[in-house]
Amino acid sequence: VAIDTLEELIDSKLTYGGWGEINRHFFESSPDEMIRRIGDNFETVDNDELAMDKVIRGKFAFYENTYFLKEAVVKRQLK
């Protein structure tokens, strides 16, 4: 699934989220309406393995640091 804009993410059937309430708050408190809409449906993640499984199945967009995500991909490839 290719998502290039926040609007595409909101309009998609994907669920999305990331670590902790601080990230949800980041989206919810934005002055930008589109970003606040992300915050409305943002799911907090407490298990990165489960989140990555959902990403691989094309069911979830995981908001995380790019270096963390790259490392997670490499670890999965090495399994």
Contacts in CASP RR format, 6 or more apart in sequence:
PFRMAT RR
TARGET T0000
AUTHOR 0000-0000-0000
METHOD contacts of the structure
MODEL  1
VAIDTLEELIDSKLTYGGWGEINRHFFESSPDEMIRRIGDNFETVDNDEL
AMDKVIRGKFAFYENTYFLKEAVVKRQLK
1 12 0 8 1.000
1 14 0 8 1.000
1 58 0 8 1.000
3 9 0 8 1.000
3 12 0 8 1.000
3 14 0 8 1.000
3 61 0 8 1.000
6 34 0 8 1.000
6 35 0 8 1.000
6 37 0 8 1.000
6 38 0 8 1.000
7 34 0 8 1.000
9 16 0 8 1.000
9 38 0 8 1.000
9 61 0 8 1.000
10 34 0 8 1.000
10 37 0 8 1.000
10 38 0 8 1.000
10 41 0 8 1.000
12 61 0 8 1.000
14 58 0 8 1.000
14 59 0 8 1.000
14 60 0 8 1.000
14 61 0 8 1.000
15 41 0 8 1.000
15 43 0 8 1.000
15 54 0 8 1.000
15 59 0 8 1.000
15 60 0 8 1.000
15 61 0 8 1.000
16 38 0 8 1.000
16 41 0 8 1.000
16 42 0 8 1.000
16 43 0 8 1.000
16 60 0 8 1.000
16 61 0 8 1.000
16 62 0 8 1.000
16 63 0 8 1.000
17 23 0 8 1.000
17 24 0 8 1.000
17 42 0 8 1.000
17 43 0 8 1.000
17 44 0 8 1.000
17 45 0 8 1.000
17 51 0 8 1.000
17 60 0 8 1.000
17 61 0 8 1.000
17 62 0 8 1.000
17 63 0 8 1.000
18 42 0 8 1.000
18 43 0 8 1.000
18 44 0 8 1.000
18 45 0 8 1.000
18 51 0 8 1.000
18 62 0 8 1.000
18 63 0 8 1.000
18 64 0 8 1.000
19 44 0 8 1.000
19 45 0 8 1.000
19 46 0 8 1.000
19 48 0 8 1.000
19 64 0 8 1.000
20 44 0 8 1.000
20 45 0 8 1.000
20 46 0 8 1.000
21 44 0 8 1.000
23 42 0 8 1.000
23 44 0 8 1.000
23 63 0 8 1.000
24 39 0 8 1.000
24 42 0 8 1.000
24 44 0 8 1.000
27 35 0 8 1.000
27 36 0 8 1.000
27 38 0 8 1.000
27 39 0 8 1.000
27 42 0 8 1.000
28 36 0 8 1.000
28 39 0 8 1.000
28 40 0 8 1.000
28 42 0 8 1.000
29 36 0 8 1.000
30 36 0 8 1.000
42 63 0 8 1.000
45 51 0 8 1.000
45 62 0 8 1.000
48 64 0 8 1.000
48 68 0 8 1.000
48 72 0 8 1.000
51 60 0 8 1.000
51 62 0 8 1.000
52 62 0 8 1.000
52 72 0 8 1.000
52 76 0 8 1.000
54 60 0 8 1.000
54 62 0 8 1.000
55 61 0 8 1.000
55 62 0 8 1.000
56 76 0 8 1.000
62 69 0 8 1.000
END
